[in-house]
């Protein structure tokens, strides 16, 4: 897939967050199946394609999330929990939930030198973060409505079809439409 004459799938950064505990409540947090999605992305993006794709996967600590944006990528894909207030559930240095607010994201995006062309926020209630990425200048953003949740199996299926369609030359909109049919 191309956008504005430049290949879209050159550098794909994948950030997966699975905090184990909410320090405010002391309750454990349901596990997100990021291992299967990470392996799926590696297979789809890096095996059997003629395109040269640099794929980087990191755990969703606050530092790693910020580093990915500062290093620059064509596509940023976040998988993890989204909180009902619209924040992302990143991890602190010991694996506890760190609620990452849209204001922090806005400030971070003002410092980004190389804006991603596509951001995928595969998290429940991620509309607020999606809108924040749009306001920062990201041309294409895929997120989940604020009042909606998404199951791991649906997110993994969506991811597979989205990236396969992009690799086959579909536009972002066409790839989204193809992948969205898998959510029904």
Backbone as CSV, one residue per row, in Angstrom:
resi,resn,N_x,N_y,N_z,CA_x,CA_y,CA_z,C_x,C_y,C_z
1,UNK,0.843,-1.177,0.000,0.000,0.000,0.000,0.885,1.236,0.000
2,UNK,0.414,2.248,-0.657,1.157,3.495,-0.664,0.245,4.628,-0.229
3,UNK,0.875,5.681,0.206,0.149,6.878,0.596,1.040,8.052,0.231
4,UNK,0.518,8.987,-0.496,1.285,10.166,-0.889,2.591,9.786,-1.596
5,UNK,2.580,8.683,-2.352,3.753,8.274,-3.111,4.803,7.523,-2.319
6,UNK,4.650,7.394,-1.003,5.630,6.686,-0.172,5.012,5.389,0.344
7,UNK,5.793,4.323,0.398,5.264,3.064,0.921,4.757,3.237,2.358
8,UNK,3.575,2.698,2.616,2.981,2.795,3.943,3.605,1.797,4.918
9,UNK,3.903,0.623,4.440,4.358,-0.451,5.322,5.879,-0.560,5.377
10,UNK,6.588,0.528,5.637,8.038,0.457,5.764,8.451,0.107,7.183
11,UNK,7.939,0.866,8.136,8.286,0.668,9.540,6.998,0.534,10.346
12,UNK,6.804,-0.654,10.901,5.620,-0.929,11.702,6.075,-1.150,13.142
13,UNK,5.536,-0.353,14.047,5.839,-0.485,15.473,4.598,-0.989,16.189
14,UNK,4.798,-2.023,16.997,3.705,-2.683,17.701,3.970,-2.603,19.194
15,UNK,3.040,-2.030,19.909,3.161,-1.843,21.362,2.021,-2.613,22.016
16,UNK,2.349,-3.582,22.848,1.324,-4.383,23.511,1.430,-4.206,25.017
17,UNK,0.310,-3.907,25.625,0.281,-3.632,27.058,-0.628,-4.626,27.756
18,UNK,-0.126,-5.218,28.806,-0.903,-6.171,29.593,-0.560,-6.023,31.070
19,UNK,-0.933,-4.871,31.677,-0.643,-4.704,33.097,-1.304,-5.822,33.904
20,UNK,-0.643,-6.234,34.956,-1.128,-7.353,35.752,-2.053,-6.932,36.886
21,UNK,-1.873,-5.701,37.365,-2.568,-5.281,38.571,-2.924,-3.800,38.488
22,UNK,-4.104,-3.477,38.987,-4.478,-2.069,39.133,-4.086,-1.651,40.546
23,UNK,-3.065,-0.804,40.692,-2.582,-0.466,42.027,-3.610,0.293,42.873
24,UNK,-4.560,0.958,42.246,-5.590,1.699,42.998,-6.585,0.758,43.671
25,UNK,-6.944,-0.316,42.968,-7.950,-1.233,43.505,-7.336,-2.494,44.095
26,UNK,-6.101,-2.811,43.697,-5.468,-4.058,44.127,-5.975,-5.273,43.372
27,UNK,-6.811,-5.045,42.368,-7.392,-6.146,41.600,-6.546,-6.477,40.381
28,UNK,-6.527,-7.762,40.027,-5.818,-8.167,38.812,-6.622,-7.723,37.598
29,UNK,-5.934,-7.642,36.465,-6.529,-7.164,35.218,-6.566,-8.336,34.242
30,UNK,-7.682,-8.523,33.531,-7.755,-9.629,32.564,-6.604,-9.564,31.557
31,UNK,-6.087,-10.723,31.218,-4.950,-10.820,30.309,-5.392,-10.530,28.875
32,UNK,-4.574,-9.785,28.148,-4.778,-9.523,26.725,-3.884,-10.500,25.967
33,UNK,-4.421,-11.130,24.926,-3.680,-12.150,24.174,-2.752,-11.499,23.156
34,UNK,-1.722,-10.830,23.645,-0.811,-10.134,22.736,0.200,-11.083,22.088
35,UNK,0.480,-12.225,22.702,1.447,-13.166,22.108,0.967,-13.664,20.745
36,UNK,-0.297,-14.054,20.667,-0.832,-14.538,19.389,-0.847,-13.430,18.339
37,UNK,-1.211,-12.216,18.755,-1.253,-11.118,17.804,0.153,-10.731,17.339
38,UNK,1.110,-10.734,18.256,2.494,-10.421,17.884,3.006,-11.418,16.848
39,UNK,2.774,-12.691,17.095,3.225,-13.724,16.159,2.503,-13.595,14.818
40,UNK,1.219,-13.310,14.867,0.457,-13.108,13.633,1.041,-11.955,12.826
41,UNK,1.320,-10.835,13.472,1.893,-9.688,12.760,3.255,-10.025,12.161
42,UNK,4.095,-10.713,12.920,5.399,-11.126,12.372,5.216,-11.976,11.117
43,UNK,4.289,-12.932,11.184,4.042,-13.818,10.040,3.520,-13.032,8.844
44,UNK,2.519,-12.200,9.071,1.893,-11.473,7.967,2.854,-10.456,7.359
45,UNK,3.560,-9.703,8.194,4.396,-8.609,7.701,5.779,-9.034,7.213
46,UNK,6.316,-10.072,7.791,7.733,-10.368,7.542,7.994,-11.636,6.753
47,UNK,6.996,-12.440,6.525,7.224,-13.702,5.825,6.472,-13.711,4.502
48,UNK,7.170,-14.032,3.459,6.548,-14.199,2.162,6.148,-12.915,1.461
49,UNK,6.669,-11.785,1.902,6.340,-10.548,1.197,7.581,-10.022,0.497
50,UNK,7.350,-9.383,-0.612,8.469,-8.773,-1.335,8.851,-7.436,-0.698
51,UNK,7.936,-6.881,0.076,8.196,-5.585,0.700,9.218,-5.730,1.823
52,UNK,10.040,-4.726,1.960,10.984,-4.692,3.074,10.317,-3.943,4.218
53,UNK,10.010,-4.677,5.277,9.296,-4.101,6.395,10.119,-4.281,7.664
54,UNK,10.345,-3.195,8.359,10.991,-3.249,9.670,9.877,-3.326,10.702
55,UNK,9.829,-4.428,11.426,8.793,-4.646,12.431,9.429,-4.653,13.810
56,UNK,8.885,-3.822,14.699,9.407,-3.744,16.060,8.242,-3.923,17.022
57,UNK,8.388,-4.869,17.966,7.366,-5.115,18.974,7.957,-4.877,20.354
58,UNK,7.247,-4.099,21.175,7.713,-3.799,22.531,6.551,-3.878,23.508
59,UNK,6.871,-4.163,24.767,5.848,-4.139,25.796,5.388,-2.698,26.011
60,UNK,4.174,-2.566,26.468,3.536,-1.258,26.569,3.825,-0.478,27.832
61,UNK,5.085,-0.362,28.159,5.416,0.544,29.249,5.304,1.975,28.729
62,UNK,5.170,2.910,29.632,5.078,4.311,29.242,6.332,4.708,28.459
63,UNK,7.506,4.304,28.953,8.761,4.657,28.273,8.830,4.062,26.872
64,UNK,8.466,2.785,26.718,8.518,2.151,25.393,7.545,2.804,24.418
65,UNK,6.342,3.121,24.892,5.335,3.767,24.042,5.865,5.107,23.543
66,UNK,6.416,5.883,24.451,6.965,7.194,24.080,8.160,7.046,23.137
67,UNK,9.033,6.070,23.408,10.201,5.838,22.553,9.798,5.488,21.125
68,UNK,8.780,4.634,20.969,8.330,4.270,19.616,7.912,5.507,18.834
69,UNK,7.185,6.390,19.474,6.744,7.602,18.777,7.907,8.532,18.469
70,UNK,8.860,8.645,19.379,10.018,9.507,19.133,10.936,8.940,18.042
71,UNK,11.050,7.617,17.958,11.906,6.991,16.941,11.288,7.093,15.558
72,UNK,9.991,7.186,15.506,9.299,7.331,14.231,8.950,5.997,13.601
73,UNK,7.794,5.952,12.980,7.337,4.765,12.263,6.230,5.192,11.311
74,UNK,5.981,4.369,10.315,4.883,4.632,9.394,3.552,4.222,10.016
75,UNK,3.592,3.092,10.737,2.392,2.584,11.393,2.716,2.308,12.856
76,UNK,1.855,2.799,13.733,1.924,2.466,15.154,0.668,1.680,15.483
77,UNK,0.868,0.496,16.046,-0.257,-0.366,16.413,-0.171,-0.630,17.910
78,UNK,-1.191,-0.208,18.654,-1.269,-0.455,20.101,-2.328,-1.515,20.360
79,UNK,-1.956,-2.514,21.137,-2.900,-3.525,21.601,-2.836,-3.555,23.124
80,UNK,-3.976,-3.505,23.741,-4.037,-3.559,25.199,-5.412,-3.145,25.659
81,UNK,-5.479,-2.787,26.920,-6.754,-2.346,27.482,-6.926,-0.847,27.278
82,UNK,-8.142,-0.477,26.987,-8.538,0.913,27.044,-9.482,1.040,28.224
83,UNK,-9.425,2.147,28.894,-10.232,2.325,30.096,-11.524,3.072,29.753
84,UNK,-12.591,2.844,30.517,-13.876,3.496,30.203,-13.809,5.023,30.120
85,UNK,-12.811,5.635,30.767,-12.670,7.098,30.693,-11.913,7.547,29.445
86,UNK,-11.534,6.591,28.583,-10.837,6.920,27.335,-9.327,6.835,27.424
87,UNK,-8.775,6.606,28.598,-7.321,6.485,28.755,-6.846,5.111,28.308
88,UNK,-5.558,5.022,27.974,-4.953,3.737,27.659,-4.346,3.135,28.924
89,UNK,-4.401,1.819,29.017,-3.836,1.108,30.156,-2.415,0.667,29.809
90,UNK,-1.469,1.583,29.968,-0.064,1.221,29.786,0.449,0.601,31.077
91,UNK,1.726,0.232,31.097,2.322,-0.402,32.268,3.375,0.510,32.876
92,UNK,3.502,0.441,34.198,4.636,1.113,34.822,5.817,0.144,34.841
93,UNK,6.913,0.531,35.478,8.137,-0.274,35.426,8.024,-1.627,36.123
94,UNK,6.986,-1.850,36.939,6.830,-3.156,37.594,5.564,-3.892,37.132
95,UNK,5.010,-3.493,36.009,3.893,-4.210,35.409,2.524,-3.837,35.937
96,UNK,2.438,-2.750,36.687,1.137,-2.290,37.155,0.535,-1.327,36.133
97,UNK,-0.781,-1.172,36.216,-1.492,-0.287,35.312,-1.051,1.159,35.509
98,UNK,-0.758,1.805,34.388,-0.506,3.248,34.362,-1.516,3.839,33.390
99,UNK,-2.454,4.598,33.905,-3.489,5.214,33.079,-2.880,6.380,32.306
100,UNK,-2.794,6.212,30.981,-2.158,7.197,30.115,-3.236,8.099,29.529
101,UNK,-3.256,9.348,29.943,-4.306,10.314,29.622,-4.076,10.973,28.265
102,UNK,-5.162,11.398,27.634,-5.081,12.051,26.319,-4.227,13.312,26.354
103,UNK,-4.196,14.036,27.471,-3.362,15.238,27.560,-1.878,14.887,27.476
104,UNK,-1.503,13.755,28.068,-0.110,13.295,27.974,0.209,12.916,26.530
105,UNK,-0.754,12.271,25.870,-0.545,11.907,24.466,-0.425,13.154,23.604
106,UNK,-1.269,14.149,23.834,-1.201,15.401,23.061,0.168,16.054,23.213
107,UNK,0.663,16.125,24.446,1.982,16.726,24.697,3.080,15.922,24.012
108,UNK,2.976,14.612,24.082,3.970,13.742,23.438,3.957,13.941,21.922
109,UNK,2.785,14.019,21.331,2.674,14.136,19.873,3.229,15.464,19.366
110,UNK,3.223,16.496,20.194,3.812,17.781,19.786,5.328,17.670,19.623
111,UNK,5.943,16.660,20.216,7.395,16.477,20.157,7.822,15.464,19.093
112,UNK,6.869,14.815,18.454,7.175,13.777,17.468,7.669,14.424,16.177
113,UNK,8.845,13.997,15.707,9.413,14.549,14.475,8.824,13.898,13.229
114,UNK,8.583,12.584,13.291,8.080,11.838,12.143,6.728,11.249,12.507
115,UNK,5.670,11.922,12.071,4.302,11.531,12.403,3.944,10.210,11.722
116,UNK,3.375,9.254,12.464,2.909,8.025,11.806,1.836,8.365,10.772
117,UNK,1.755,7.562,9.735,0.725,7.750,8.717,-0.564,7.027,9.112
118,UNK,-0.404,5.972,9.919,-1.543,5.182,10.387,-1.293,4.791,11.834
119,UNK,-2.319,4.961,12.671,-2.281,4.484,14.053,-3.492,3.580,14.248
120,UNK,-3.240,2.390,14.772,-4.302,1.456,15.122,-4.299,1.334,16.643
121,UNK,-5.422,1.636,17.264,-5.548,1.522,18.717,-6.550,0.396,18.982
122,UNK,-6.024,-0.818,19.133,-6.855,-2.004,19.338,-7.099,-2.184,20.830
123,UNK,-7.987,-1.357,21.355,-8.305,-1.361,22.781,-9.745,-0.913,22.964
124,UNK,-10.406,-1.493,23.933,-11.755,-1.050,24.264,-11.733,0.435,24.596
125,UNK,-12.797,1.111,24.293,-12.996,2.515,24.677,-11.887,3.449,24.178
126,UNK,-11.310,3.192,23.025,-10.130,3.956,22.590,-10.446,5.143,21.691
127,UNK,-11.692,5.490,21.546,-12.085,6.601,20.674,-11.403,7.913,21.062
128,UNK,-11.327,8.211,22.358,-10.704,9.460,22.806,-9.249,9.518,22.354
129,UNK,-8.531,8.421,22.514,-7.128,8.394,22.081,-7.033,8.494,20.563
130,UNK,-7.952,7.845,19.864,-7.976,7.959,18.409,-8.174,9.387,17.960
131,UNK,-9.102,10.086,18.610,-9.339,11.496,18.280,-8.115,12.353,18.609
132,UNK,-7.401,11.989,19.664,-6.199,12.729,20.046,-5.111,12.547,18.990
133,UNK,-4.941,11.330,18.483,-3.976,11.101,17.396,-4.376,11.907,16.153
134,UNK,-5.673,11.929,15.825,-6.146,12.714,14.667,-5.836,14.192,14.850
135,UNK,-6.141,14.713,16.028,-5.905,16.134,16.305,-4.423,16.477,16.215
136,UNK,-3.557,15.493,16.478,-2.107,15.716,16.409,-1.593,15.685,14.975
137,UNK,-2.424,15.246,14.033,-2.015,15.248,12.637,-1.826,13.890,11.997
138,UNK,-2.170,12.808,12.706,-2.086,11.483,12.087,-3.224,11.373,11.079
139,UNK,-2.861,11.027,9.855,-3.843,11.042,8.769,-4.900,9.947,8.885
140,UNK,-4.488,8.753,9.284,-5.414,7.623,9.394,-5.315,7.033,10.793
141,UNK,-6.458,6.918,11.466,-6.511,6.364,12.810,-7.677,5.382,12.891
142,UNK,-7.398,4.227,13.444,-8.426,3.225,13.687,-8.490,3.014,15.190
143,UNK,-9.684,3.175,15.764,-9.874,3.015,17.204,-11.257,2.413,17.444
144,UNK,-11.547,2.131,18.713,-12.810,1.518,19.109,-13.677,2.584,19.778
145,UNK,-14.957,2.629,19.422,-15.866,3.620,20.005,-15.772,3.628,21.529
146,UNK,-15.987,4.794,22.112,-15.854,4.963,23.559,-16.770,4.028,24.331
147,UNK,-17.948,3.756,23.798,-18.905,2.906,24.507,-18.794,1.435,24.118
148,UNK,-17.727,1.062,23.418,-17.606,-0.301,22.899,-16.405,-1.039,23.476
149,UNK,-16.567,-2.350,23.496,-15.479,-3.231,23.884,-15.168,-4.132,22.699
150,UNK,-13.996,-4.760,22.735,-13.597,-5.666,21.665,-12.947,-6.898,22.292
151,UNK,-13.287,-8.060,21.776,-12.707,-9.305,22.258,-11.376,-9.564,21.564
152,UNK,-10.468,-10.248,22.259,-9.155,-10.566,21.691,-9.270,-11.258,20.338
153,UNK,-10.133,-12.264,20.247,-10.227,-13.030,18.996,-10.678,-12.142,17.841
154,UNK,-11.564,-11.177,18.108,-11.997,-10.265,17.045,-10.882,-9.295,16.663
155,UNK,-10.148,-8.802,17.656,-9.045,-7.878,17.381,-7.962,-8.567,16.551
156,UNK,-7.671,-9.818,16.878,-6.641,-10.564,16.133,-7.091,-10.796,14.696
157,UNK,-8.337,-11.167,14.508,-8.863,-11.364,13.158,-8.836,-10.063,12.368
158,UNK,-9.266,-8.973,13.001,-9.250,-7.660,12.363,-7.829,-7.306,11.924
159,UNK,-6.870,-7.502,12.819,-5.463,-7.188,12.532,-4.963,-7.976,11.330
160,UNK,-5.243,-9.259,11.305,-4.797,-10.116,10.199,-5.309,-9.591,8.857
161,UNK,-6.606,-9.363,8.780,-7.192,-8.936,7.512,-6.792,-7.516,7.134
162,UNK,-6.627,-6.637,8.114,-6.193,-5.266,7.840,-4.822,-5.256,7.165
163,UNK,-3.849,-5.927,7.771,-2.485,-5.888,7.241,-2.337,-6.699,5.960
164,UNK,-3.067,-7.798,5.840,-3.033,-8.536,4.569,-3.560,-7.663,3.432
165,UNK,-4.633,-6.945,3.681,-5.192,-6.070,2.642,-4.230,-4.936,2.307
166,UNK,-3.581,-4.354,3.318,-2.590,-3.303,3.049,-1.436,-3.846,2.210
167,UNK,-0.972,-5.047,2.532,0.107,-5.657,1.760,-0.312,-5.964,0.328
168,UNK,-1.600,-6.232,0.130,-2.112,-6.510,-1.218,-2.359,-5.240,-2.018
169,UNK,-2.081,-4.065,-1.421,-2.197,-2.813,-2.155,-3.461,-2.023,-1.891
170,UNK,-4.278,-2.464,-0.951,-5.490,-1.723,-0.636,-5.154,-0.399,0.031
171,UNK,-6.042,0.572,-0.134,-5.915,1.810,0.626,-6.251,1.495,2.088
172,UNK,-5.975,2.433,2.977,-6.301,2.230,4.384,-7.806,2.034,4.541
173,UNK,-8.608,2.826,3.862,-10.066,2.697,3.950,-10.532,1.337,3.459
174,UNK,-9.993,0.902,2.308,-10.373,-0.411,1.774,-9.961,-1.530,2.731
175,UNK,-8.756,-1.429,3.276,-8.265,-2.446,4.214,-9.122,-2.464,5.484
176,UNK,-9.499,-1.281,5.960,-10.378,-1.198,7.128,-11.711,-1.881,6.832
177,UNK,-12.289,-1.586,5.684,-13.590,-2.174,5.337,-13.519,-3.697,5.262
178,UNK,-12.437,-4.213,4.662,-12.256,-5.666,4.594,-12.143,-6.238,6.003
179,UNK,-11.285,-5.652,6.821,-11.073,-6.154,8.184,-12.323,-6.007,9.038
180,UNK,-13.057,-4.947,8.838,-14.254,-4.702,9.644,-15.315,-5.766,9.422
181,UNK,-15.355,-6.339,8.216,-16.331,-7.403,7.955,-16.063,-8.623,8.822
182,UNK,-14.842,-8.794,9.311,-14.519,-9.930,10.165,-15.058,-9.748,11.583
183,UNK,-15.472,-8.545,11.928,-15.946,-8.252,13.283,-17.424,-8.587,13.462
184,UNK,-18.129,-8.845,12.379,-19.577,-9.095,12.459,-19.883,-10.413,13.130
